[in-house]
């Protein structure tokens, strides 16, 4: 992991400060609502949309690339799915 972080230091810069779980949850819910609205008439809805994710770029994260935001959302979705599976099993 140390080698990976050193290979691309700009991608590993944490510029937006700490963000609470409530803020993450609110952003994900808002993202979900926007995706539903945008793709309401579509048969298939993509899991990620760079145009919708760009709405979540904050002032402190203005240098964040769309691919990084999408990676964050993928990680959040994966974490939420894992929590849901764990909750259903317990």
C-alpha atoms as one frame of an Amber mdcrd trajectory, in Angstrom:
protein
   0.000   0.000   0.000   2.882   2.339   0.788   4.245   1.884  -2.756   0.823
   2.561  -4.289   0.390   5.778  -2.289   3.869   6.960  -3.227   3.314   6.213
  -6.927   0.592   8.849  -7.286   0.711  11.365  -4.422  -1.750  13.811  -6.053
  -4.498  11.167  -6.143  -4.046  10.483  -2.449  -4.381  14.051  -1.223  -7.167
  14.507   1.279  -8.342  18.061   0.600 -11.916  18.230   1.792 -11.444  17.654
   5.514 -13.482  15.240   7.545 -17.005  14.571   6.396 -19.545  13.105   8.764
 -21.472   9.929   8.060 -24.666  11.999   7.951 -23.173  14.194   5.199 -22.070
  11.140   3.192 -25.489   9.578   3.628 -27.221  12.794   2.562 -25.022  13.070
  -0.546 -25.681   9.461  -1.511 -29.430   9.879  -1.049 -29.375  13.053  -3.133
 -27.317  11.273  -5.803 -29.798   8.407  -5.852 -32.732  10.802  -6.231 -31.029
  12.678  -9.060 -30.198   9.431 -10.862 -33.798   8.247 -10.502 -35.089  11.550
 -11.866 -32.592  11.654 -14.746 -33.162   8.050 -15.827 -36.862   7.712 -14.951
 -37.838   6.896 -18.534 -34.856   4.650 -19.229 -35.104   0.896 -19.124 -31.655
   0.596 -17.544 -30.062   3.046 -15.146 -26.262   3.180 -14.898 -24.855   2.834
 -11.402 -22.664   5.918 -11.841 -23.033   9.085 -13.908 -20.198  11.667 -14.016
 -22.654  14.500 -14.742 -24.605  13.768 -11.571 -21.476  13.185  -9.451 -20.069
  16.567 -10.504 -22.861  18.199  -8.484 -21.180  16.881  -5.339 -17.835  18.610
  -5.860 -17.452  20.914  -2.883 -15.298  24.045  -2.657 -12.611  22.166  -0.727
 -12.630  19.312  -3.203 -12.615  21.441  -6.360  -9.448  19.705  -7.558 -11.022
  16.260  -7.250 -11.237  14.463 -10.573 -14.602  12.952 -11.573 -12.992   9.486
 -11.571 -12.008   9.986  -7.921 -15.554  11.025  -7.026 -16.896   7.984  -8.861
 -14.414   5.792  -6.994 -15.633   7.278  -3.722 -19.249   6.561  -4.657 -18.384
   2.985  -5.696 -16.671   2.469  -2.332 -19.639   3.935  -0.457 -22.109   1.758
  -2.378 -19.975  -1.305  -1.721 -19.771  -0.466   1.981 -23.521   0.056   2.213
 -24.165  -3.223   0.411 -21.818  -5.037   2.803 -23.542  -3.499   5.808 -26.936
  -4.504   4.420 -25.812  -8.119   3.878 -24.311  -8.238   7.383 -27.493  -6.763
   8.896 -29.695  -9.253   7.055 -27.586 -12.189   8.305 -27.708 -11.072  11.950
